Amino acid sequence: MTTRRGGVSAEVYSSLNLADHVGDDLQSVKKNRALLQVALALPAEPLWLRQV
């Protein structure tokens, strides 16, 4: 489980938005995902799912 703290997204997506389908800047989402990968010491990029 994650929280929204510690990311780079701005305004309504502030700050650790990991979703690439909600209108956030895609570069911010990529940076946020990279931050999470480093913070959790994941050996590879995880699969990102979309909740429906």
C-alpha positions as CSV (number, residue, x, y, z in Angstrom):
1,M,0.0,0.0,0.0
2,T,1.2,3.5,-0.8
3,T,0.3,7.0,0.2
4,R,0.3,10.2,-1.9
5,R,3.3,11.6,0.0
6,G,6.7,12.0,-1.5
7,G,6.1,12.3,-5.2
8,V,6.5,14.9,-7.9
9,S,3.0,15.3,-9.4
10,A,1.4,18.7,-9.0
11,E,-2.0,20.2,-8.2
12,V,-4.9,17.7,-8.0
13,Y,-2.6,14.8,-8.6
14,S,-0.3,15.8,-5.8
15,S,2.0,14.1,-5.1
16,L,2.8,10.4,-5.5
17,N,0.2,9.7,-8.3
18,L,1.0,6.3,-9.9
19,A,-1.9,6.2,-12.4
20,D,-1.1,7.0,-16.0
21,H,-4.8,7.2,-17.1
22,V,-6.2,10.0,-15.0
23,G,-4.8,13.1,-16.8
24,D,-1.6,13.6,-14.8
25,D,1.6,14.5,-16.6
26,L,3.1,11.2,-17.9
27,Q,6.7,12.3,-17.0
28,S,5.6,12.9,-13.4
29,V,3.9,9.5,-13.3
30,K,7.1,7.8,-14.6
31,K,9.2,9.7,-12.0
32,N,6.7,8.7,-9.2
33,R,6.9,5.1,-10.3
34,A,10.7,5.1,-10.3
35,L,10.7,6.7,-6.8
36,L,8.5,3.8,-5.6
37,Q,10.7,1.2,-7.2
38,V,13.8,2.6,-5.6
39,A,12.1,3.1,-2.2
40,L,10.9,-0.6,-2.2
41,A,14.2,-1.9,-3.6
42,L,12.3,-3.7,-6.4
43,P,14.6,-5.7,-8.7
44,A,12.4,-4.7,-11.8
45,E,9.6,-2.4,-12.7
46,P,6.3,-3.8,-11.4
47,L,3.3,-4.5,-13.6
48,W,0.9,-1.5,-13.3
49,L,-2.7,-2.3,-13.2
50,R,-5.9,-0.2,-13.7
51,Q,-8.7,-0.6,-11.2
52,V,-12.1,-0.8,-12.8
